[in-house]
Amino acid sequence: MSASSANLNQALLSQVMGFLREGNMRRALALGFSEDELRTLRRLRASDIDSLACAGPVVARFSVDHAALRGVLARIDRDQDRETLIDRCLRLGASVSMMGAFFGLTGNDCSTRRQLLGIAPRQGRLAMPSEQDEHDAWERWQHIALDPRSTDDLQGMVTLAEETGIPLAVLWHLIKQWVDPGQPRTSPPAEEWAGPEGER
């Protein structure tokens, strides 16, 4: 018997014996053993288990849990999509406060990612677009957004930033004002660009 087969046998038998010692018959049965086999295994000594794992024929074979695999792959895809979207937002001029609101990132997180992406540091307030550019952006937002009255449509804002060239931080600020036109018209707050050690 090959070493890989012996290792697989050993791993399976160790797992099932652990379940039996805990009295967890349900999980032991879920490994594929019958009740008669489990009763027999419970009577074996540790040396007998080692002999069964190393000297006997292959008692365990690999199989794929397709549902579990699909779940893991879907999670990996979601993680990759999130990382791609984070980089995309930073390249389009998202602010620290925006990245914190949508992704939970800190100033240091943003600074590190910007350095890795080759985005030059910048301080101070971002320039507001002209009145015509803002009007054009507002008109386009009515068609892009899932809900033009929402400030949470990040994908819509990313699309709008790519089409208009207006930084994401500015668009997020503008959309908040479009949603609540009664609030005073202001410029976006000064950006906070954290250094590698969190220095401002």
N, C-alpha and C positions, 0 to 999 in steps of 0.2 A: 504494500500500500504506500502511496506517495506521501511526502511530508504534508502537502496541502490538504490531502484527504484526512490525515490524522489530526491536523489542526482543526479542521471543520468538525470532525467527530467530537474532539475534545471541547470545543466551544459549545456545541449543541448540548452535549451531556452535562457540562458544567451549568449551563443555563437551566436545564430541566431539573437538575438536582437542587439547584437553588430555589426554584419554585416549589418543589416538593417539601423542602425543609421549612419554607414559609407557609405551607399548607395551601398554596395557591394552585389548586387543581385546574381551574379554568384556564389560566395562562399556560400551564404545562400541557394541557390537551390541545391548546391552540398551536403548539409547536408541531403537531402532527402525530403525537403518540396516542395509542389506544389506552383505555383504562387498565387493561390486563398488563400491558407493557410497563405502565407507570408503577403498578403494584410490584412487578418483578424488580424494576430498577430500585425501588425503595429498600428492597432487601439486600442489595449489593453493598459490599464494602468499598471503601475508597480505592483500594488496590484493584478490585474487580472492575470498577469504572475506568481506571487507567488502562487496564488490559483491553477492555472493550473498545476504548478510543484508539489505542495504538496498534493492537495486534489483530483485531477482528476485521471483517470486511467493512466497506464503506456503508455507514448507517445513515449518513446525511448527505443530501445533494443540494446544490444551489438552485434556487428558484427566484423569480422576480415578483415582488409585490407591486403590480402595475399601478394600483390606486395610489400607494404611497409614493412611488416614483413620479407619477404625474404631479402630485402635490408638491414634492421637493423641486421639480423642474419649474413649476409655475411660480414658486416663491423666488427661485433664482432669477427668473425672467422679470418679476416685479422689482427685485432689488437692482437688477441691471438697468431697467427702465428708470427707476428713481435716480440712480447715479448719473445717467445720461441727462435727465431733465435738470438736475442740480447744476451740472456743468453748463448746460445750455442757458439757464437763467443767469448764471454769473457772467457769461460772455455777453449777454444782452443787457447788462447793467442793473441787475437786481441788487438792492441794498441789503445790509446786514439785518435790518429789522424785517425786511420782506422774507429773507431766507430763514430767519428765526420763526416767523409766523407760519410759513408753509412747510418747512422741513425740520424745524427744531435746531437749526445750526447756530452756533455761537459766533462771535466775532473772530475768534481764533480759527474756528473751522473754515470760515469764509476766507480769511487771510491765507491760510495754508493752501486751500484749493485754488485761489487766484494765482498764487505763486507758481503752483504746478501747471496751471493753464497758461502762464505767461501774461497774465493781465496786470498791467501797470497800476500801482497804487494811485489813488486820487482822493483828495479831501475837498471839503466845501460843498456848497449847494449845487445841485445839477440845474442846468439852464432849462427853463420852461419853453415849450414850443410856441411858435407864433399863434395868434388867434385863428388864422386860417388852418394851420396844421392841426391845431387842437380840434377844430370843427370837423376836419376830414377824418381825424382819428375817431371822434365820437360817432360820426356817421358809419364808419366801418365797424365799430364796436357793436352797433345795433344788429349787424348781420353775422358777426363772428360769434358773439357770446351765446352761451346756452341760455343765460338769463342776464340781459343787459343791466338789471338792477342789482346784480350780485357782485361782490368784490372778491369772490373766492374762485373764479374761473381762471385758474392759472394757465391752463393750456390755451385758452382764448387770448389771454394777455401776451403769452409768448408769441403766438401767431401775429398779433397786432404789432408787437415790438419789431418783429422781423420784417413786416410789411412797411412800417412807417419809419423805422430807424430811431424812434423815440425810446430812450432807456426804460427798462422795465420799472425801475423805481419811480420814474416820473409818471408812467402810465398808471401804476397802482394808485398813486396819489391823485391823479386826475379822475380815475374811475370812482374813487371814494367821493370826490366832489360832485361828479355827475349823478351819483346815486342819492346824494344829500345836497341838493343845490342851495339849501338855506344856510349852510355853513359858510364862514368867511373864506374868500379865495386866498390861498396861501401857496408858497412854493414848497417843494419837498424839504423835509429837514435835512440838515447837513449830514453827509454820509459818515459813518464810523468805520474806518479802515483799521482793524486791529493788526498790530505787528505780530511776529512769530511768538513773542512772549506775552502777548496781550497788551502791549504798549500802544497808547494812542499817539 
